[in-house]
Structure formats: C-alpha cells, structure tokens
Amino acid sequence: MHTFMAKVKSFIANLVLWQVFIGGLVLSGAAKQIFDDTTQQNIATYGGGALALIAGSKIAKKPKIKAFLSRPGTLWFLFLVNGSAAAGMYFALDGIDRYIGSGMMGLVSLGALGGLIASRRKPAAGGAHRADPAARHAEPEGPWA
C-alpha cells in the first residue's frame, strides 16, 4: 500500500508541476489578449514567464527528461532552433520585447551549446580509468562490519 500511495503522490506532484509550467507559458503568451491595462499585461507576462522558468527547471531535473535533454541530437536541435528563433525575434519585434525575447532564446541556445561542448569533453565509457568490477561487491568497512 505504501508504494501505491507514493506513486500516486508522485503522479499528482508531476501533474501539478506540468500544469504550472503550461499555465505560466499560456499566461505570458496571452497576457495582451487577457488584460487591457499595460501594467497588468506586463505583470502577467513576466510573472507567467517566471512561473514557467521555475517549473521548467524542476521538470528538467527529472531523470527521464534529463536523459532526453542531454542527448546530442536534442542539444543540436535546441541550439539551432533557439538560435534561429533568437535572430528572428530580434528582427521581428520592437522595443523591450525585442531584447527580452531574443535574449532569452539566445540563452537557451547557448545553454544547449554548452551541453554539446561539455559532452565532447567527457571521457569515453569503458576507457583506461575503468573501475574494478569486483570492487562494487566488497563488504563495507566500519564499526558495523
């Protein structure tokens, strides 16, 4: 029963996290259609963006998502698409939206580039620094041994 409740709790937590992420994206993207006042639009846009950023960073730490985001194909896609979007936003938008939009997309693109560079620096698995396979089955040392 304990594992079932833990799975239900984890499912609900993930569901809420994804809802906050999507809600933040929708709020930041549709603020001009929802609100008439410029101040309310700005608060909704930046507040929704902050919610999506916080929830997205929590989602990205999940093991399956982290494994997907660290694949070279995914990193290349993120680098190229977000870099192109940053350049397009810079020329298509005006005012503060130009700098915030293209800057944020550029940061995502640079983050993906950093992941590509970091993955090339990792030593190959099974190289000269391979651990002794029998060592993982050794008895622990300490006062309880």
N, C-alpha and C positions, 0 to 999 in steps of 0.2 A: 504493500500500500504506500510505503514511503517513497519508493521510486516513481510510482504513478503520480503522486502529488508533486514531486519535484519536476517531473516532465510537464505537468500542467502549468505549474508556476513559471517554468522557463518559457513555455509557449506563450503565455499571456504577457510576460515581460518583453519577449521579442515582438509580439503583435503591437504592443503599445509603443515600443521604440520605432518600429516601422511607420506607425500612424503619425507619430510626432515628426519624423523625417519628411514624410509626404505632405503632411499638413503645413510644415514650415516652407516647403518648396511652393506649394499652392498659394499660401499667404503672401510670400514675397513676390511671386509672379503675377498675381491677380489683384494686388493692392489698389492699383489705379482704377480697376473696374468695380471694386467693392466700396471704396471710400471716395467721398467728394473733396474732403479737406486735404490740402497738401501735407500738412503736418501728420495727419493720421495715415496718409499713404506712406510717408517716409518711415514712420514708426512700424507700420505693418511690414514694409519691405525689408528693413534692416532687422527687425525682430524675428520675422519668419526665416530670414537667411541665417541668423544666429542659431535659431532652433534647429534648422536643417543641418547646420555645420556641427553642432554638438551631438545630435542624434546620429548623424552620418559617421562621425569619428568613433562613436561607440559601436556602431554596426560593423565598421571596418576592422575592428579588433576581434570579431568572431572568427574562430579557426577556419571555417569553410570559406568565408568571404576573404579573409586574409590570404589564404592559399590561392584563391582566384585572382586577387589583385596583384599578387607577386609573380604571376606567370609572365614571361617575356612578351607573348602576344598581346595580353591585356595591357601591359605597360606601353608597348608601342602604339596601340590604339589610343590610349588616353593621352599620350604625348602628342601624336599627330592631330587628332580631332580637337583636343582642347587648345592646342597651339593655333590651329586654323580658326577656331571659334574666337579666340582672343584677338587675332588680327582682324577678323571680320567685324567683331563688335567695336573695335577701335575706330574703324572707318564708317560703320553704320549708325552708331549712336552719337549723341552730342551731350555736352555738359558733364556733370559729375557721373552720370551713368556710363559714359564712355570709359572713364578711368577706373571706376569700381568694377564694372563688368569685365573689361579686358584684363584688368589686373588680377582678378580672382581666377579667371580661366587660365591666364598665364601662369599663376602659381600652381594650379593643378597640373598643367603641362610640365612645369619644371620639377614638380614632385615626382611625376612619372619618369622623367629623365634621370632624376637622382636614383630612383629604384632600378632603372636599367644599368646605370653605372655601377651601383653597389652590387648588383647580381653578377656583373662581369668580374668583379674583384674577388668573389668568393672562391676558395679553393675547390677543386673538383672532388666529389664524393668518392671515397674509396682510394684516396691518394696515399702518400707516404706517411701521413700523420694518423693513420687508422688505429683505433683503439683495439686492445686485445679483447676478442670476443668472449673469452673465459672470465675476464675481469668483472663483467656485469653480474655474474652468478656468485661472486665471492661473498663470504659472510661479512656482515658489518662489524666494525670494530667499535669498542667502547665498553663501558661498565656492564651493559646488559648482555654482552656476547658470551 
